[in-house]
Amino acid sequence: MNLHIFNNPEAYDLYHGFAEPDDVVLLIEDAVYLVLNRDLSQDRRIRILIDDAFQRGVEDTSSYSAISYPEWVALTAACERSISWAKP
C-alpha cells in the first residue's frame, strides 16, 4: 500500500491515475477544494487533511475520511511508500 499526496487540483488531475486500488490518496492544501467541485466520495482511497479543509472553508467533510496531522503520520508509517505529486 502506497500513500499518494496531492497538494493541488492540477496535480491530482494529472497523476491520480497512478494510484492502485489498495493505495491511499491524501488531499492536502489546495487539493481539498476538489471535494467542493467533484463527487469523490465513492472513492474509498480518498482522505482529506481536516485542518487544510477548514482553513479553506471546506466545512462539510462528512462524505470523506478526514484525518488530522497525527493520523497522517500514522498513515505514512503504515504505508510502504509515500509519494508527493505536484503539477509540472
C-alpha positions as CSV (number, residue, x, y, z in Angstrom):
1,M,0.0,0.0,0.0
2,N,1.3,3.4,-1.0
3,L,0.3,6.9,0.1
4,H,-0.2,9.4,-2.7
5,I,-0.2,13.0,-1.5
6,F,-1.7,15.8,-3.7
7,N,-1.4,19.4,-2.8
8,N,-3.3,21.0,-5.7
9,P,-6.1,20.0,-8.1
10,E,-3.9,20.1,-11.2
11,A,-1.5,17.5,-9.8
12,Y,-4.5,15.3,-8.9
13,D,-5.9,15.6,-12.4
14,L,-2.6,14.7,-13.9
15,Y,-1.4,11.9,-11.6
16,H,-4.3,10.3,-9.6
17,G,-4.5,7.5,-12.1
18,F,-1.2,6.1,-10.8
19,A,-2.8,5.1,-7.5
20,E,-3.6,1.4,-7.3
21,P,-6.9,0.2,-5.7
22,D,-5.2,-0.6,-2.4
23,D,-3.4,2.7,-2.2
24,V,-4.4,5.7,-0.2
25,V,-4.9,9.2,-1.7
26,L,-4.4,12.2,0.6
27,L,-5.6,15.6,-0.4
28,I,-3.8,18.5,1.3
29,E,-3.5,22.2,0.9
30,D,-5.5,23.5,-2.2
31,A,-6.3,19.9,-3.3
32,V,-9.0,19.8,-0.7
33,Y,-11.0,22.2,-3.0
34,L,-11.6,19.1,-5.2
35,V,-14.3,17.9,-2.8
36,L,-16.3,21.1,-3.4
37,N,-16.3,20.6,-7.2
38,R,-16.4,16.9,-7.7
39,D,-18.0,13.9,-6.1
40,L,-15.1,11.8,-5.0
41,S,-17.0,10.3,-2.1
42,Q,-17.3,6.9,-3.8
43,D,-13.5,6.6,-4.0
44,R,-12.7,5.0,-0.6
45,R,-9.0,5.7,-1.2
46,I,-9.5,9.4,-0.6
47,R,-8.5,11.1,2.6
48,I,-8.5,14.8,3.3
49,L,-6.5,16.7,5.8
50,I,-9.1,18.3,8.1
51,D,-7.0,21.3,9.1
52,D,-6.4,22.3,5.4
53,A,-10.1,21.8,4.6
54,F,-11.3,24.0,7.4
55,Q,-8.6,26.7,6.6
56,R,-10.0,26.8,3.1
57,G,-13.7,27.0,4.1
58,V,-14.4,23.3,3.2
59,E,-16.6,22.6,6.2
60,D,-18.8,19.7,5.1
61,T,-16.3,16.8,5.1
62,S,-18.8,14.2,6.3
63,S,-18.7,12.3,3.0
64,Y,-15.0,11.8,3.2
65,S,-12.4,10.3,5.6
66,A,-11.0,13.5,7.1
67,I,-7.7,13.0,9.0
68,S,-5.6,15.0,11.4
69,Y,-1.9,15.6,11.3
70,P,-1.2,12.8,13.8
71,E,-3.3,10.4,11.7
72,W,-1.3,11.5,8.6
73,V,1.9,10.5,10.4
74,A,0.4,7.1,11.4
75,L,-0.8,6.6,7.8
76,T,2.7,7.4,6.5
77,A,4.2,4.9,8.8
78,A,1.7,2.2,7.8
79,C,2.3,2.7,4.1
80,E,5.2,1.2,2.2
81,R,5.9,4.4,0.3
82,S,4.8,8.0,0.4
83,I,4.6,9.8,-2.9
84,S,4.1,13.6,-3.2
85,W,2.7,14.7,-6.5
86,A,3.0,18.3,-7.8
87,K,2.0,19.9,-11.1
88,P,4.9,20.2,-13.6
